[in-house]
Amino acid sequence: SSLRFEGRTIRDWLSRPDESGERFVRAFVALEPFYAEGDVWAGAIVDAKYAGYIARQARAIDDFHQLEDRQLPDWIDFTNIPQLRREAQERWSAVRPKSVGQAARVSGITPADVSILLVQLARLERAG
């Protein structure tokens, strides 16, 4: 069970943008030495305020690494993906990337092109 203050966990309170932590120090005398150590308290507040953002970014990085290594079938015909811009069709047809990561790094390719490619790959996988 977590330490609570006014019905919320300390982490929940500290994650609020308008909260500095002084209220907790007044309420919990045991926190005073940590508050006196400005770096410790500031670190705790930053950790609480940004924990959700950091977790989301970590998940996004994991997702990116999985996509980076995702292999493209040798037989894929980029010109048969009508949603792709003509430039993407031409560049990928010329380069023949082996993975989504390679495809994303081709000059002139946009994030939208990569998204369309991923949708097409999902369709191909569902079709079997």
VEXVEX-578610 format. One record per residue: residue number from 1; x, y, z of N, C-alpha, C, O in turn. Coordinates in pm, 1 decimal. Layout:
BEGIN
REC | votor | n.east | n.north | n.up | ca.east | ca.north | ca.up | c.east | c.north | c.up | o.east | o.north | o.up
REC | NUM | X | Y | Z | X | Y | Z | X | Y | Z | X | Y | Z
...
***
This chain:
BEGIN
REC | votor | n.east | n.north | n.up | ca.east | ca.north | ca.up | c.east | c.north | c.up | o.east | o.north | o.up
REC | 1 | 84.2 | -118.1 | 0.0 | 0.0 | 0.0 | 0.0 | 88.5 | 124.1 | 0.0 | 193.0 | 127.1 | 65.0
REC | 2 | 46.3 | 224.3 | -72.3 | 124.8 | 346.4 | -87.5 | 86.2 | 449.9 | 17.1 | -26.9 | 452.7 | 65.7
REC | 3 | 181.6 | 533.9 | 50.3 | 156.4 | 645.5 | 140.1 | 59.3 | 740.4 | 71.1 | 78.5 | 775.8 | -45.2
REC | 4 | -45.1 | 781.6 | 142.8 | -147.6 | 867.3 | 83.0 | -156.0 | 1000.4 | 157.1 | -129.4 | 1009.4 | 276.9
REC | 5 | -193.5 | 1101.4 | 82.6 | -213.3 | 1235.8 | 135.7 | -341.9 | 1287.4 | 73.9 | -353.0 | 1298.3 | -48.2
REC | 6 | -439.8 | 1319.3 | 159.1 | -570.1 | 1365.6 | 112.6 | -629.6 | 1270.7 | 8.9 | -688.2 | 1315.0 | -89.9
REC | 7 | -614.5 | 1139.6 | 31.4 | -677.3 | 1039.2 | -54.1 | -600.4 | 1000.1 | -179.1 | -642.1 | 909.4 | -251.1
REC | 8 | -490.2 | 1066.0 | -206.0 | -410.7 | 1034.7 | -325.4 | -270.9 | 992.1 | -284.1 | -222.6 | 1026.6 | -176.3
REC | 9 | -206.5 | 915.5 | -373.4 | -68.2 | 878.9 | -343.9 | 19.8 | 1002.7 | -359.0 | -14.0 | 1097.4 | -429.9
REC | 10 | 132.4 | 998.8 | -290.9 | 226.7 | 1110.8 | -301.4 | 269.0 | 1129.8 | -446.8 | 279.5 | 1242.8 | -494.5
REC | 11 | 293.2 | 1019.1 | -517.1 | 332.4 | 1028.5 | -658.2 | 224.3 | 1099.3 | -740.2 | 255.7 | 1182.2 | -825.6
REC | 12 | 97.0 | 1067.0 | -714.6 | -11.9 | 1133.8 | -786.8 | -10.8 | 1284.1 | -760.4 | -28.0 | 1364.0 | -852.5
REC | 13 | 9.2 | 1321.7 | -635.4 | 12.8 | 1463.7 | -602.4 | 131.7 | 1533.0 | -668.9 | 117.2 | 1639.9 | -728.1
REC | 14 | 248.4 | 1471.5 | -658.6 | 368.1 | 1535.3 | -714.3 | 363.4 | 1544.8 | -865.6 | 428.6 | 1631.2 | -924.2
REC | 15 | 287.3 | 1457.3 | -929.5 | 281.0 | 1460.8 | -1076.0 | 195.0 | 1575.8 | -1127.0 | 195.4 | 1604.8 | -1246.6
REC | 16 | 121.8 | 1641.2 | -1038.2 | 39.9 | 1755.5 | -1079.1 | 130.5 | 1873.5 | -1112.7 | 226.6 | 1900.0 | -1040.5
REC | 17 | 100.9 | 1944.9 | -1221.9 | 188.5 | 2055.0 | -1264.3 | 201.5 | 2167.6 | -1161.5 | 305.6 | 2233.1 | -1154.6
REC | 18 | 97.8 | 2190.6 | -1082.4 | 99.4 | 2303.4 | -989.1 | 153.4 | 2267.4 | -850.7 | 149.3 | 2350.5 | -760.0
REC | 19 | 203.0 | 2147.7 | -833.2 | 246.1 | 2101.1 | -701.2 | 398.0 | 2108.2 | -686.9 | 471.9 | 2056.4 | -770.6
REC | 20 | 443.9 | 2173.8 | -578.4 | 588.2 | 2184.7 | -554.1 | 636.4 | 2088.2 | -446.7 | 755.5 | 2058.5 | -438.3
REC | 21 | 544.2 | 2039.5 | -364.8 | 582.2 | 1946.5 | -260.2 | 585.1 | 2005.4 | -121.3 | 596.1 | 1931.4 | -23.5
REC | 22 | 575.5 | 2136.9 | -109.7 | 582.0 | 2199.5 | 22.6 | 470.8 | 2150.3 | 114.6 | 492.7 | 2133.4 | 234.6
REC | 23 | 352.4 | 2127.2 | 59.8 | 239.6 | 2081.2 | 141.9 | 271.8 | 1948.4 | 209.1 | 231.8 | 1925.2 | 323.2
REC | 24 | 343.4 | 1861.5 | 139.5 | 376.1 | 1730.9 | 195.5 | 477.9 | 1743.1 | 307.0 | 470.3 | 1673.4 | 408.2
REC | 25 | 572.2 | 1831.6 | 287.4 | 675.2 | 1850.0 | 389.6 | 610.9 | 1898.9 | 518.4 | 646.3 | 1854.0 | 627.4
REC | 26 | 515.6 | 1991.5 | 505.4 | 445.4 | 2040.5 | 624.6 | 362.5 | 1928.7 | 687.7 | 352.9 | 1920.5 | 810.1
REC | 27 | 302.4 | 1842.4 | 605.0 | 216.1 | 1735.3 | 656.3 | 296.7 | 1618.5 | 713.2 | 256.0 | 1555.9 | 811.1
REC | 28 | 410.3 | 1590.2 | 651.6 | 491.5 | 1475.6 | 693.6 | 628.9 | 1525.1 | 736.2 | 718.5 | 1541.4 | 653.4
REC | 29 | 644.4 | 1548.1 | 862.9 | 769.7 | 1601.3 | 916.2 | 887.8 | 1513.1 | 875.9 | 999.3 | 1563.0 | 861.0
REC | 30 | 865.3 | 1384.6 | 858.3 | 973.6 | 1292.5 | 821.4 | 1032.8 | 1326.1 | 685.0 | 1144.6 | 1284.5 | 654.8
REC | 31 | 960.1 | 1400.5 | 602.1 | 1012.0 | 1436.8 | 469.5 | 1104.3 | 1558.2 | 473.8 | 1173.7 | 1586.1 | 376.0
REC | 32 | 1106.3 | 1630.9 | 585.7 | 1184.4 | 1754.2 | 593.7 | 1330.7 | 1739.1 | 553.7 | 1380.7 | 1823.8 | 479.7
REC | 33 | 1402.3 | 1635.4 | 598.8 | 1542.9 | 1624.1 | 557.6 | 1558.3 | 1611.0 | 405.7 | 1655.2 | 1661.0 | 348.7
REC | 34 | 1463.4 | 1544.2 | 340.7 | 1471.5 | 1529.4 | 195.3 | 1442.4 | 1661.1 | 125.4 | 1502.2 | 1692.2 | 22.4
REC | 35 | 1349.7 | 1739.0 | 182.2 | 1316.6 | 1867.3 | 121.7 | 1434.9 | 1962.6 | 133.9 | 1460.4 | 2043.8 | 44.9
REC | 36 | 1506.8 | 1951.5 | 245.7 | 1625.8 | 2035.1 | 264.7 | 1731.1 | 2001.3 | 159.8 | 1805.5 | 2088.8 | 115.5
REC | 37 | 1737.3 | 1873.1 | 119.7 | 1827.3 | 1831.6 | 11.9 | 1757.2 | 1862.8 | -119.7 | 1688.0 | 1777.5 | -175.1
REC | 38 | 1774.8 | 1983.0 | -169.0 | 1702.9 | 2029.7 | -287.8 | 1710.2 | 1935.9 | -406.1 | 1610.3 | 1914.5 | -474.7
REC | 39 | 1828.6 | 1878.8 | -431.2 | 1844.4 | 1790.4 | -546.7 | 1761.2 | 1663.8 | -532.8 | 1702.5 | 1616.4 | -630.1
REC | 40 | 1756.3 | 1609.2 | -412.1 | 1679.7 | 1486.4 | -389.4 | 1531.7 | 1513.6 | -412.9 | 1463.9 | 1438.5 | -483.0
REC | 41 | 1482.6 | 1622.0 | -353.3 | 1340.5 | 1654.8 | -366.2 | 1307.2 | 1690.6 | -510.8 | 1206.1 | 1644.9 | -564.2
REC | 42 | 1390.6 | 1771.4 | -573.8 | 1366.3 | 1809.3 | -713.4 | 1364.8 | 1685.2 | -801.8 | 1283.0 | 1675.0 | -893.2
REC | 43 | 1454.3 | 1591.6 | -775.3 | 1457.3 | 1467.6 | -853.0 | 1331.0 | 1386.6 | -835.2 | 1278.8 | 1330.0 | -931.3
REC | 44 | 1281.0 | 1380.7 | -711.7 | 1157.1 | 1306.4 | -685.4 | 1039.7 | 1370.1 | -758.0 | 954.4 | 1299.9 | -812.4
REC | 45 | 1035.1 | 1501.9 | -759.0 | 925.8 | 1571.9 | -827.0 | 934.2 | 1549.8 | -977.6 | 833.2 | 1521.4 | -1042.0
REC | 46 | 1053.1 | 1562.6 | -1033.7 | 1069.8 | 1539.8 | -1178.0 | 1031.7 | 1396.7 | -1213.6 | 961.5 | 1373.5 | -1312.1
REC | 47 | 1077.9 | 1300.6 | -1133.8 | 1042.4 | 1160.4 | -1159.3 | 891.5 | 1141.5 | -1159.7 | 837.2 | 1073.4 | -1246.8
REC | 48 | 823.9 | 1201.5 | -1062.9 | 678.4 | 1186.1 | -1053.5 | 607.8 | 1254.5 | -1169.8 | 515.2 | 1198.1 | -1228.2
REC | 49 | 650.8 | 1375.2 | -1203.6 | 583.5 | 1451.2 | -1309.5 | 601.9 | 1387.9 | -1447.1 | 511.2 | 1393.8 | -1530.1
REC | 50 | 716.6 | 1328.3 | -1472.3 | 746.3 | 1278.1 | -1605.9 | 742.0 | 1126.6 | -1618.7 | 774.7 | 1074.0 | -1725.1
REC | 51 | 703.0 | 1055.2 | -1514.7 | 703.0 | 908.2 | -1518.2 | 617.5 | 854.2 | -1632.1 | 659.4 | 762.4 | -1702.7
REC | 52 | 498.9 | 909.5 | -1650.7 | 411.0 | 862.9 | -1758.1 | 470.8 | 888.5 | -1895.4 | 467.0 | 801.8 | -1982.8
REC | 53 | 525.8 | 1007.4 | -1914.0 | 587.5 | 1042.5 | -2041.7 | 706.1 | 950.8 | -2071.5 | 720.9 | 902.4 | -2183.7
REC | 54 | 789.2 | 927.6 | -1972.4 | 907.2 | 842.6 | -1991.0 | 865.3 | 700.1 | -2024.7 | 926.7 | 636.2 | -2110.1
REC | 55 | 762.0 | 650.1 | -1958.9 | 712.6 | 514.4 | -1988.0 | 659.6 | 505.8 | -2130.7 | 684.7 | 407.7 | -2200.7
REC | 56 | 585.4 | 609.4 | -2174.2 | 534.0 | 609.9 | -2312.7 | 648.4 | 612.4 | -2413.1 | 644.7 | 541.5 | -2513.6
REC | 57 | 750.2 | 694.1 | -2386.1 | 864.2 | 702.2 | -2476.6 | 939.0 | 569.5 | -2482.3 | 984.3 | 528.6 | -2589.2
REC | 58 | 952.2 | 502.5 | -2369.6 | 1019.4 | 371.9 | -2367.0 | 941.8 | 270.7 | -2450.9 | 1001.0 | 191.3 | -2524.0
REC | 59 | 807.4 | 274.0 | -2439.7 | 725.6 | 183.4 | -2522.5 | 740.5 | 217.5 | -2670.3 | 748.9 | 127.8 | -2754.2
REC | 60 | 743.7 | 347.2 | -2702.6 | 758.8 | 388.7 | -2842.2 | 893.6 | 342.7 | -2898.3 | 901.7 | 301.0 | -3013.8
REC | 61 | 997.8 | 350.1 | -2817.9 | 1130.4 | 304.0 | -2861.3 | 1128.9 | 153.9 | -2885.1 | 1184.4 | 106.0 | -2984.0
REC | 62 | 1065.6 | 79.2 | -2794.6 | 1054.4 | -66.4 | -2813.1 | 978.7 | -99.2 | -2941.0 | 1019.7 | -186.0 | -3018.0
REC | 63 | 867.0 | -28.3 | -2963.2 | 788.3 | -50.6 | -3084.8 | 871.5 | -19.9 | -3208.8 | 867.2 | -93.6 | -3307.4
REC | 64 | 947.7 | 90.1 | -3203.0 | 1031.2 | 127.9 | -3316.6 | 1134.4 | 19.7 | -3347.1 | 1155.1 | -15.7 | -3463.2
REC | 65 | 1198.8 | -32.6 | -3243.5 | 1300.5 | -136.4 | -3265.0 | 1239.7 | -261.6 | -3327.5 | 1302.0 | -326.1 | -3411.8
REC | 66 | 1118.5 | -295.4 | -3286.1 | 1052.4 | -411.5 | -3346.0 | 1022.8 | -386.7 | -3493.2 | 1040.6 | -475.7 | -3576.3
REC | 67 | 977.4 | -265.4 | -3525.8 | 947.6 | -233.1 | -3665.4 | 1075.0 | -220.7 | -3747.9 | 1078.6 | -259.4 | -3864.7
REC | 68 | 1178.4 | -167.1 | -3686.8 | 1306.7 | -148.0 | -3755.2 | 1355.5 | -278.3 | -3817.6 | 1406.9 | -278.4 | -3929.5
REC | 69 | 1339.8 | -387.3 | -3746.5 | 1390.8 | -516.9 | -3791.8 | 1289.7 | -597.7 | -3873.0 | 1322.1 | -705.5 | -3922.8
REC | 70 | 1168.7 | -546.7 | -3886.3 | 1065.2 | -622.3 | -3957.7 | 1104.1 | -638.0 | -4105.1 | 1126.6 | -539.9 | -4175.9
REC | 71 | 1111.2 | -761.2 | -4148.0 | 1156.2 | -791.6 | -4283.5 | 1045.3 | -767.8 | -4386.2 | 927.5 | -791.4 | -4359.5
REC | 72 | 1085.8 | -720.7 | -4503.6 | 993.2 | -704.3 | -4615.5 | 1006.3 | -825.8 | -4706.4 | 1117.3 | -873.1 | -4730.5
REC | 73 | 894.1 | -877.1 | -4757.1 | 904.4 | -991.2 | -4848.5 | 977.1 | -950.1 | -4977.2 | 958.8 | -839.0 | -5026.9
REC | 74 | 1058.7 | -1040.1 | -5029.8 | 1133.8 | -1010.6 | -5152.8 | 1041.8 | -980.5 | -5270.2 | 1077.3 | -903.8 | -5359.7
REC | 75 | 924.7 | -1040.4 | -5269.6 | 834.4 | -1029.7 | -5383.4 | 743.2 | -907.5 | -5379.2 | 662.4 | -888.6 | -5470.2
REC | 76 | 754.0 | -824.2 | -5275.9 | 662.7 | -709.8 | -5265.1 | 681.9 | -614.6 | -5382.6 | 794.2 | -580.9 | -5420.0
REC | 77 | 569.3 | -572.2 | -5439.7 | 570.2 | -478.9 | -5552.7 | 517.0 | -345.0 | -5502.7 | 396.4 | -327.9 | -5484.8
REC | 78 | 606.4 | -251.8 | -5480.7 | 568.5 | -122.6 | -5424.4 | 477.0 | -44.3 | -5517.7 | 398.2 | 38.2 | -5471.4
REC | 79 | 486.0 | -68.4 | -5648.2 | 400.0 | 3.7 | -5742.8 | 254.7 | -42.7 | -5734.3 | 165.5 | 23.8 | -5786.8
REC | 80 | 230.2 | -155.7 | -5668.9 | 93.3 | -204.8 | -5651.0 | 31.6 | -159.3 | -5518.9 | -70.6 | -213.1 | -5476.3
REC | 81 | 91.9 | -62.8 | -5455.7 | 34.8 | -4.4 | -5333.4 | -13.2 | 135.9 | -5372.4 | 62.8 | 232.3 | -5364.3
REC | 82 | -140.2 | 146.6 | -5414.7 | -188.2 | 272.0 | -5473.6 | -185.9 | 391.4 | -5378.1 | -179.1 | 505.6 | -5423.5
REC | 83 | -191.4 | 367.9 | -5248.2 | -191.4 | 479.1 | -5153.0 | -54.0 | 545.0 | -5140.4 | -43.4 | 657.7 | -5092.0
REC | 84 | 49.6 | 476.1 | -5183.2 | 185.4 | 531.4 | -5175.0 | 204.6 | 642.3 | -5277.4 | 153.5 | 635.4 | -5389.2
REC | 85 | 278.1 | 742.8 | -5237.8 | 314.7 | 847.2 | -5334.2 | 401.4 | 784.8 | -5443.1 | 474.2 | 688.6 | -5418.5
REC | 86 | 393.0 | 839.4 | -5560.9 | 470.7 | 787.6 | -5673.3 | 619.7 | 787.2 | -5640.2 | 690.7 | 692.9 | -5675.1
REC | 87 | 667.6 | 892.6 | -5572.7 | 809.9 | 900.2 | -5537.2 | 850.5 | 782.4 | -5448.6 | 956.5 | 723.4 | -5469.3
REC | 88 | 767.8 | 747.8 | -5350.9 | 798.5 | 634.7 | -5262.7 | 798.8 | 504.6 | -5341.8 | 887.0 | 420.8 | -5323.3
REC | 89 | 701.1 | 487.5 | -5429.3 | 696.1 | 366.3 | -5512.1 | 824.4 | 351.6 | -5593.7 | 883.6 | 243.8 | -5599.4
REC | 90 | 866.4 | 460.9 | -5656.2 | 985.5 | 457.3 | -5741.9 | 1113.3 | 432.8 | -5661.0 | 1196.1 | 349.8 | -5698.4
REC | 91 | 1128.3 | 504.8 | -5550.9 | 1251.2 | 491.2 | -5471.4 | 1264.2 | 351.8 | -5412.1 | 1371.0 | 290.9 | -5418.4
REC | 92 | 1155.3 | 300.8 | -5354.2 | 1161.9 | 167.3 | -5295.2 | 1179.4 | 59.8 | -5401.6 | 1246.3 | -40.6 | -5377.4
REC | 93 | 1120.4 | 79.3 | -5518.2 | 1138.3 | -18.5 | -5626.6 | 1283.6 | -21.1 | -5672.6 | 1336.2 | -126.8 | -5707.5
REC | 94 | 1348.3 | 95.2 | -5672.6 | 1488.4 | 103.0 | -5715.0 | 1582.6 | 48.2 | -5607.1 | 1677.8 | -23.2 | -5638.8
REC | 95 | 1557.0 | 80.7 | -5481.6 | 1646.4 | 43.3 | -5371.7 | 1621.9 | -99.8 | -5324.0 | 1716.5 | -168.6 | -5285.8
REC | 96 | 1497.5 | -145.2 | -5325.4 | 1456.5 | -278.0 | -5275.8 | 1501.5 | -299.7 | -5130.6 | 1581.6 | -389.3 | -5103.7
REC | 97 | 1450.4 | -218.1 | -5036.9 | 1489.6 | -235.3 | -4896.5 | 1448.9 | -373.0 | -4844.7 | 1347.8 | -429.3 | -4886.4
REC | 98 | 1529.3 | -425.4 | -4753.4 | 1504.7 | -558.8 | -4696.7 | 1419.9 | -553.2 | -4569.3 | 1358.9 | -652.9 | -4530.8
REC | 99 | 1416.2 | -436.1 | -4503.9 | 1341.3 | -423.8 | -4378.5 | 1268.2 | -289.8 | -4375.7 | 1295.5 | -200.7 | -4456.2
REC | 100 | 1175.6 | -277.7 | -4282.2 | 1103.4 | -152.0 | -4265.2 | 1201.8 | -41.6 | -4225.9 | 1188.1 | 72.6 | -4269.9
REC | 101 | 1300.3 | -75.5 | -4143.6 | 1400.7 | 22.9 | -4103.9 | 1477.0 | 78.1 | -4222.9 | 1497.0 | 199.1 | -4233.7
REC | 102 | 1519.7 | -10.3 | -4312.6 | 1588.9 | 35.2 | -4433.7 | 1495.8 | 120.0 | -4518.9 | 1536.8 | 223.0 | -4572.4
REC | 103 | 1371.3 | 77.4 | -4531.8 | 1274.3 | 151.7 | -4612.8 | 1254.8 | 292.6 | -4557.8 | 1243.7 | 388.5 | -4634.1
REC | 104 | 1250.8 | 304.7 | -4426.1 | 1228.7 | 435.0 | -4363.1 | 1345.9 | 529.5 | -4384.1 | 1327.5 | 651.2 | -4383.7
REC | 105 | 1465.9 | 475.7 | -4402.6 | 1585.0 | 559.5 | -4417.3 | 1614.9 | 599.5 | -4561.7 | 1710.3 | 673.2 | -4586.6
REC | 106 | 1535.5 | 552.3 | -4656.2 | 1558.1 | 589.7 | -4796.1 | 1527.2 | 738.6 | -4812.4 | 1425.2 | 787.1 | -4763.5
REC | 107 | 1614.5 | 809.5 | -4880.3 | 1597.3 | 952.5 | -4902.6 | 1463.7 | 980.9 | -4971.9 | 1426.2 | 912.3 | -5067.1
REC | 108 | 1393.3 | 1081.9 | -4923.2 | 1267.0 | 1122.4 | -4984.5 | 1144.6 | 1050.1 | -4931.5 | 1032.4 | 1079.4 | -4972.7
REC | 109 | 1165.1 | 956.0 | -4840.9 | 1053.8 | 879.3 | -4784.1 | 1001.3 | 952.7 | -4661.1 | 1078.9 | 1000.7 | -4578.4
REC | 110 | 869.1 | 960.9 | -4650.1 | 806.3 | 1029.8 | -4537.5 | 753.7 | 928.6 | -4435.2 | 736.7 | 811.1 | -4467.7
REC | 111 | 728.1 | 973.3 | -4312.7 | 665.1 | 884.3 | -4214.8 | 530.8 | 829.5 | -4264.4 | 494.5 | 716.1 | -4232.9
REC | 112 | 457.6 | 909.8 | -4341.6 | 329.9 | 862.5 | -4397.1 | 352.6 | 746.0 | -4492.8 | 274.1 | 651.2 | -4494.5
REC | 113 | 459.3 | 752.2 | -4572.3 | 491.1 | 641.0 | -4663.4 | 514.9 | 512.8 | -4584.1 | 465.9 | 406.2 | -4621.3
REC | 114 | 589.6 | 523.4 | -4475.7 | 620.1 | 405.9 | -4393.0 | 492.0 | 352.3 | -4330.2 | 472.4 | 231.0 | -4323.2
REC | 115 | 405.0 | 441.7 | -4284.5 | 277.5 | 398.0 | -4226.4 | 193.8 | 322.3 | -4328.3 | 134.6 | 219.4 | -4295.9
REC | 116 | 188.6 | 372.0 | -4449.9 | 113.4 | 304.5 | -4556.5 | 173.8 | 167.2 | -4583.6 | 101.2 | 69.5 | -4601.7
REC | 117 | 306.0 | 160.0 | -4586.3 | 373.3 | 31.2 | -4606.8 | 336.6 | -67.0 | -4495.5 | 309.7 | -184.0 | -4522.7
REC | 118 | 335.3 | -20.5 | -4371.6 | 300.6 | -107.8 | -4258.8 | 156.5 | -157.8 | -4268.1 | 128.2 | -273.5 | -4236.9
REC | 119 | 66.4 | -70.7 | -4310.7 | -73.4 | -112.3 | -4329.1 | -80.9 | -219.3 | -4436.8 | -151.3 | -319.1 | -4420.9
REC | 120 | -8.5 | -198.9 | -4546.4 | -8.1 | -297.0 | -4655.1 | 50.0 | -430.5 | -4607.9 | -2.2 | -536.5 | -4642.6
REC | 121 | 156.5 | -426.1 | -4530.0 | 215.2 | -550.0 | -4477.2 | 115.3 | -624.2 | -4388.4 | 105.4 | -746.8 | -4394.3
REC | 122 | 41.8 | -549.9 | -4306.5 | -59.4 | -612.8 | -4220.2 | -167.8 | -678.3 | -4305.4 | -214.1 | -787.8 | -4273.8
REC | 123 | -207.9 | -611.8 | -4412.8 | -309.0 | -670.0 | -4503.3 | -257.0 | -798.6 | -4566.4 | -328.8 | -898.1 | -4575.0
REC | 124 | -132.8 | -795.5 | -4610.0 | -74.1 | -914.0 | -4672.9 | -66.4 | -1030.3 | -4574.0 | -91.2 | -1145.2 | -4610.3
REC | 125 | -31.8 | -999.6 | -4449.1 | -22.8 | -1105.0 | -4347.2 | -160.1 | -1164.7 | -4317.1 | -173.2 | -1285.7 | -4298.8
REC | 126 | -262.7 | -1078.6 | -4311.9 | -398.2 | -1128.6 | -4286.1 | -448.5 | -1214.3 | -4401.9 | -519.0 | -1313.2 | -4381.4
REC | 127 | -411.3 | -1175.0 | -4524.2 | -455.5 | -1249.2 | -4643.0 | -386.0 | -1384.6 | -4651.9 | -435.2 | -1477.5 | -4715.9
REC | 128 | -271.3 | -1393.6 | -4586.8 | -198.8 | -1521.0 | -4581.8 | -119.4 | -1540.5 | -4703.5 | -51.6 | -1642.3 | -4717.3
***
